[in-house]
């Protein structure tokens, strides 16, 4: 019996010695791997160990997407004022316009930008539909504020109603498809990791063309306009 008690005491001391050496090898963060600055979770930019990606069955990797960051998809609805300039401003009135806007973050500096917009002027006498694409350049990152510039090119389709000369009650509609360019600054504010708000001022130059009505009226279609739009968007 004495030998058995001696063997049990030896085994217990051996187990305690092994546990103590194992804990010392793992360091002072035993049971709290999130505070280990050498852990993969910390070095990958995650705030704690629970946010680190996990592989395997029923696992889901955490994505670190923010508005306009590389690899992000950003969709917004823009609403604001359309200012007609030049001949367009002389013949038609300004109006409220809307735009569906998409931006893909290529890098911290650049993004692919595309939008489709519509506005109606002078009680339907003229409307403007656009489909444009271009490059977004992020000028800086001030905390959650991102000033930027957008420029590009695309297609513009003004629809104009022209009254007849011999019979003013009759109208002729012209809807040519024109080419144009756009340029303008803007600013965005990140509200959450998925939501953002912002505003943009964009100048559009629509290269004109000459059209003729059924009564041989010569009409110059094209011109310049500017848009100041506010937007709310979602990032995924």
C-alpha positions in Angstrom: 0.0 0.0 0.0 2.9 2.3 0.8 4.4 1.8 -2.6 1.0 2.6 -4.3 0.7 5.9 -2.4 4.2 6.8 -3.4 3.4 6.1 -7.1 0.2 8.2 -6.9 2.2 11.1 -5.4 4.8 10.9 -8.1 2.2 10.8 -10.9 0.5 13.9 -9.4 3.7 15.8 -9.2 4.6 14.8 -12.8 1.2 16.1 -14.1 1.4 19.4 -12.2 4.9 19.9 -13.6 3.7 19.2 -17.2 0.8 21.6 -16.9 3.0 24.4 -15.4 5.5 24.1 -18.2 2.8 24.0 -20.9 1.2 27.2 -19.6 4.6 28.9 -19.4 5.3 28.0 -23.0 2.0 29.5 -24.2 2.7 32.7 -22.4 0.8 35.0 -20.1 -2.3 35.1 -22.4 -3.5 31.6 -21.6 -7.3 31.5 -22.2 -7.3 35.0 -23.8 -5.7 34.6 -27.3 -7.3 37.9 -28.4 -4.7 39.9 -26.5 -1.7 38.1 -28.2 -0.2 40.7 -30.5 1.6 37.9 -32.3 -1.5 36.0 -33.1 -2.8 35.8 -36.7 -6.0 37.5 -35.7 -4.2 40.6 -34.5 -1.7 40.8 -37.4 -4.6 40.5 -40.0 -6.2 43.6 -38.6 -9.0 42.1 -36.6 -9.9 43.7 -33.3 -10.1 40.5 -31.3 -9.7 36.8 -31.7 -13.5 36.1 -32.2 -13.4 38.2 -35.4 -10.7 36.2 -37.1 -11.7 34.1 -40.1 -12.5 30.5 -39.4 -12.6 27.7 -42.0 -14.7 24.6 -41.9 -18.2 23.4 -41.5 -20.8 26.1 -40.7 -18.1 28.7 -40.6 -18.3 32.2 -42.1 -15.4 34.5 -42.9 -15.5 38.1 -41.8 -15.3 40.7 -44.5 -13.7 44.1 -43.8 -15.6 46.1 -46.5 -16.3 49.8 -45.9 -17.8 52.5 -48.3 -15.5 53.0 -51.4 -12.8 50.7 -50.0 -11.0 48.3 -52.4 -13.4 45.5 -53.5 -16.6 47.3 -52.3 -19.8 47.7 -54.2 -21.6 50.9 -53.5 -25.2 51.7 -54.7 -27.0 55.0 -54.0 -30.0 57.0 -54.9 -29.3 60.6 -55.8 -31.9 63.4 -55.8 -31.4 67.1 -56.3 -31.5 70.1 -58.7 -30.7 70.1 -62.4 -29.5 73.5 -63.6 -29.7 74.1 -67.4 -27.1 76.4 -68.9 -26.6 78.3 -72.2 -29.3 77.7 -74.8 -30.9 75.0 -72.7 -31.4 77.4 -69.8 -32.8 80.1 -72.2 -35.5 77.8 -73.6 -36.3 75.5 -70.6 -36.6 75.7 -66.9 -34.6 74.0 -64.2 -36.0 71.0 -62.4 -35.6 68.2 -59.8 -33.8 65.2 -61.1 -33.0 61.7 -59.8 -30.1 59.3 -60.4 -29.2 55.7 -59.7 -25.5 55.5 -58.9 -23.0 52.6 -58.7 -19.4 52.7 -57.7 -16.9 49.8 -57.5 -13.8 50.3 -55.3 -10.8 49.4 -57.4 -8.2 50.7 -54.9 -7.9 53.3 -52.1 -7.4 56.0 -54.8 -9.6 54.9 -57.7 -13.0 53.5 -58.3 -15.2 52.6 -61.3 -18.3 55.0 -61.4 -21.5 54.6 -63.4 -24.9 56.2 -63.2 -28.3 56.5 -64.9 -30.4 59.7 -64.4 -33.6 61.4 -65.5 -35.1 64.9 -65.2 -38.2 66.5 -66.7 -38.3 70.2 -67.6 -40.9 72.9 -68.5 -43.9 70.7 -67.9 -42.7 67.9 -70.2 -41.5 70.1 -73.1 -38.0 68.8 -72.5 -36.6 65.8 -70.6 -33.0 64.5 -70.2 -32.0 60.8 -69.8 -28.4 59.9 -69.2 -26.3 56.8 -69.0 -22.6 57.6 -68.1 -19.5 55.9 -66.8 -16.1 57.1 -65.7 -13.4 57.1 -63.0 -13.8 58.2 -59.4 -10.7 59.6 -57.7 -10.6 59.7 -53.9 -8.6 62.8 -53.0 -8.1 62.0 -49.3 -9.5 60.0 -46.3 -10.2 62.3 -43.4 -11.5 59.9 -40.7 -14.9 59.0 -42.2 -15.1 61.8 -44.8 -13.9 61.2 -48.3 -13.7 64.1 -50.8 -13.5 62.9 -54.4 -13.7 63.9 -58.1 -15.6 62.0 -60.8 -15.1 62.4 -64.5 -16.0 60.3 -67.5 -18.2 60.1 -70.6 -21.5 58.6 -71.7 -24.7 58.9 -73.6 -27.4 61.6 -73.3 -30.9 61.5 -74.8 -32.8 64.8 -74.6 -36.4 64.6 -75.7 -37.8 67.9 -77.0 -41.3 68.8 -78.2 -41.4 71.4 -81.0 -44.6 73.3 -81.9 -45.5 73.4 -85.5 -45.3 76.7 -87.5 -48.4 76.4 -89.6 -50.4 74.7 -86.8 -49.1 75.5 -83.3 -51.4 72.9 -81.8 -49.4 70.2 -83.4 -46.0 69.1 -82.0 -43.0 67.2 -83.2 -40.9 65.2 -80.8 -37.1 64.9 -81.2 -35.1 62.4 -79.2 -31.6 62.1 -80.6 -28.9 60.0 -78.8 -25.9 62.2 -78.1 -22.4 61.8 -76.7 -21.1 63.9 -73.8 -18.6 64.2 -71.0 -19.0 65.0 -67.3 -16.7 66.2 -64.4 -17.3 67.3 -60.9 -16.4 67.1 -57.2 -18.2 65.5 -54.3 -17.9 64.4 -50.7 -19.1 61.2 -48.8 -19.5 60.5 -45.1 -19.4 57.0 -43.8 -22.2 56.5 -41.3 -21.7 52.8 -40.7 -19.7 50.0 -42.4 -22.7 49.7 -44.8 -24.3 53.1 -45.0 -23.1 56.5 -46.3 -24.4 59.9 -47.2 -23.0 62.5 -49.5 -23.4 65.2 -52.2 -21.9 65.9 -55.6 -21.8 68.8 -58.1 -21.3 67.6 -61.7 -21.0 69.5 -64.9 -22.2 67.9 -68.2 -21.3 68.9 -71.7 -23.5 67.3 -74.3 -22.1 67.6 -77.8 -24.8 69.0 -80.0 -26.3 68.0 -83.3 -28.7 69.5 -85.9 -32.2 68.1 -86.4 -35.1 69.0 -88.7 -38.8 68.8 -88.0 -41.5 67.7 -90.5 -42.0 71.4 -91.4 -38.2 71.7 -92.1 -37.5 73.6 -88.9 -33.8 73.6 -88.0 -33.3 72.6 -84.4 -30.0 72.5 -82.5 -30.0 69.8 -79.8 -27.4 69.6 -77.1 -25.8 72.0 -74.6 -24.5 72.3 -71.0 -26.1 71.6 -67.7 -25.1 71.0 -64.1 -26.5 68.8 -61.3 -26.3 69.2 -57.6 -27.5 66.0 -56.0 -27.7 64.6 -52.5 -27.5 60.8 -52.0 -27.8 58.0 -49.6 -26.1 54.7 -50.3 -25.5 51.1 -49.2 -22.2 49.2 -49.4 -21.9 45.4 -49.8 
